[in-house]
Amino acid sequence: MDRTEWQALFLMTVIGIGYGCSLDAASRGPFGPEDPETPVGKARLPDKPPSTHVLQFTGDDTGGHHKPNMVGAITDPAVKRSANASAVLTANEVTALRKVAEGDRRVTVLLGSRWAFIDADRIPPEGKLSFGCCRHTTSQTRLVYYSYSQNVAVDVRMKEMNLLSVSRLESYQPPEGEQDVQRGIELAKADPRLVGKVEQLQGHGLLMQPDRGFFRNDPGYAHRTIWISFSEGQDGDPKYWAVVDLTEDKVLEAGQEPPRS
């Protein structure tokens, strides 16, 4: 590039820099020219500030639990949501179903000599889903037992008063039933550690699952094991406790609860 060309290039560079610096600095932001500000009208504050909303609670719940009043909720205490009675087996129906099931040799063989009835419920036909108001349309029922003798749950399927099938439910522990709790209380009351201490107290039962240890499992592991507690009334603090292995029909542990401050 000769001298003339260098002079022309230098002159164009100087002119370009001068033009850029001549722009109004106030009209440029860090990312380009700024837009004009948008005018915002001022609103007048109300003369009287709005009142605050006070959270109110209902007082008709049991057990000391209170729920807040909801907007649009039904406040008439006479209007209550009730369960669908037709979807629940009555006591007479359960008794009749049990009589048929427990008189069938296929069931008695699986139950053995020591067992407990757990629960009975309606079930939908195979391949269909039936809930709520429509569940009572099915005639099929399921009865669940637990065989202490064989340490396994037993599933009985019936249609009306006819037994369809009976099977073992391996590795399944259904929730504690009334007979589970009663047997646990009987064994706990007879235990020497609790004799003469719990006769005037009320017994309660809750199914438990002892842990599996690395070298040694906890007593009652993989058995039908229930935690029994004794208290003064339904809501009193537990005074005594016992761990009962219903499969072995014996009390594993028992003692007195420490006083609560």
N, C-alpha and C positions, 0 to 999 in steps of 0.2 A: 504494500500500500504506500503510495507516494505522499509527499508533503501536503498536496492540495486535498487529497481524500481525508487525511488526518484532521486537517483544519475544519472541513465540512462536518465530520463526525463530532468533533468537540463542540462546534457551534450548535448542533441539533440537541446535544445532551444538555447544554447550558439552558437552552430555550425550554426543554421539557421540565427541568427542575424548577425553573422560575414559574412556569405555569401551574405546577402542582402546589407550590408554596403560596400561590396567590389565592387559593380557595379559602373561604371563611372558616376558621378553625371552630367556631361555635356551631357550625352546621354539620360537623363530622363527629361521630362517636368512634369507639374502638373497633366496631364492626361495620362501619359505613355511615352514611348520612342518617341522622335521627329524624323520625317522624314527629310531626307537631303533637303536642299534648292534647289529649281528648278532654274536652270540658265536662266536668261532673257537677251536676246540680246538687245543691245542698237540701237535704230533707229535714223538716222540722221535727224535733223530738215530741212525743206525745206529752200532754200536760200531766197525765196520770200514768205512772209506769204500770205495766201489766202485773197481775197478781201471780205469785209463784204457785206451782202445782204441788200439793201436799200428797205424799204417797200414803194411801190408806190400806189397811189390811182387814181381811175377813176374820171373824172370830168363831166360825162354826166348824173348824177343822179339829180333828181329834189328835191326841198325842202331843199337844203343845206346839204343833206346826201350823204356822199362819201363812196364808197366801195373799199377795197384794190384789186389790180390786183392779180388774182389767176393764179397759174401755170397751163398752159393748157387751160385757158379760151379763149373764142372766143373774139378777139379784134376788129373784124370788126363791126362798129356801125350799118351797114346796116342789120346785122343778129340779129334779135330780136325774143324773144319767144312771140307769140301772143296767146290770148285766143281763144278757139274754138267757133267761132261765131254761128255755127249750134246748139250748146247746149244752147244758150240763146234765149229767146223769143224776137222777135222784137216788136217795139212799135205798129205796126199795128196788130200783133197777140194778144198782150195784150188788145188792144182796142176792138177787135172782141170778145175775151173771156169775157171781162167785160160786154159787151152789152148783151150777152146771159145770164150770171149769174145774172146781176142786173135787168133783165126783168123777172126772174123766181120768182113766189110768195113765194116759199120755202125760198129763200134767202132774199127777202125784209121783210118778217115777222121777221126773226132773226136780221136783220140790224136795223129796226126801222126807226125813222125819222131823226136821226143824226148819221152819220157814216163816216168812211174814208177808202179808199182803201190803203192797205199797200204794197203788193208785189205779184208777180206771178212768177212761176217757173215750169220747167218740173220735173216730178217725175217718178221713175222707176215703172214698174208693181209690184203688190204684190208678195212677195216671191223672187224677183230678185234684184240684185244689178247692177246698171248701172251708170258709172261715165265717165267723160272726153269725149273722142271722141265717145263713144258708147251711151251717154245719149240722144242724139237727136233722137235715133231710137224709143223711146217711144212716144206715142201719148197722154199720160196722163199728166195733168197739175194740179197745185194747186194754188188757189187764196186765199189770206189772207186779211181779212177786220177787222176793229175794230168798234164795235157798241158803240158809246158814249151813246146812249139812254139806252142800257141795260148793259153797262159797261162790255163787254165781247168780246173776239176775235172770229171771225167766219171763219171757214175753209170750202172752196168750192173745191170739186174735180170734174174735168171734163175730158172727153175723146173726143178729137177733139172738136166739138162744141156741145157736149151733156153733160148735167149736171148729174153726177153720184150720188153725195151726198153733203149734207151741214150739218155742225154740229158746236156746240159751243165749244170753247177751254177754259174751265174754268181755272182760276188762271194762265193764260198765257198772258204775255205782249210781243207782237212782237216788233222788233226794230222800231224806229220812221220812218214813211213814209213821203213822200213829203206833203201830205195833212195835216198831224199832224203838221208839222213845219209851214206851211202857216197859218193855223188857229191860232196857238199859237202866231205868229207874229202879226196877225190882232188884236187879243185881247189885246196883250201887248201895241201896238201902241195907242189903244183907252183908255187905263187906264189913269186916271187923273194924276198919278204920273210920267208918261212918255210923255204925250201929249206935242207936240212942241219941244221935245228934241231928238227924234230918227228918225225923218222923213228922214234925209239925211244920216243915217247910214244903214249898212247892217245887216239884222237879221239872226241869226243862231238858230238851235234847237237841243236839245239832250234829249232823254227820261230819266227820273229819277224815282226813287222809294223812296218816303218818308218813313222814319223809323216807325216801330211799337213801341210805347212806353209802359212802364210798367203800367202807369195809364192813359195816353192819347196819342193817335197816332198823328204823325205829320200831318199837313193839307195836304190833297191830298192822304193820305195813301189808297192803294188798288184801286186807280183811275188811269185813263190814264193821267199822269202828265208829263209835259215837261218843261225843262229849256230853256228859251229864252235869248239870249244875243245879244247886238248890238255893232258893231265895225265899224271902218273906213276901209272898204275893207274886203277881205277874211282873211288876216293874221294880221290885226290890233288888238291891245289890246282891250278887252271888255270895253265899256264905261258905259253901262246900262244893267240891267238884269231884268228878271221877271220869276216867277214860275206860270205856267198856268195849271189849272185843266181842261182838255178837257172834262172830264165826266160831270162836272158841268158847263162847258163853261164860266169860269170866271178866273180872275187873283187873285192868292192867295197873292203874295207878289211882290214887284217891288222896284227898287232903282238904285242908281248910284254906279258904281264900284269905290273903293278908288284909288287915283292916284298911279301909280307904279314908284318907284324911280329907 
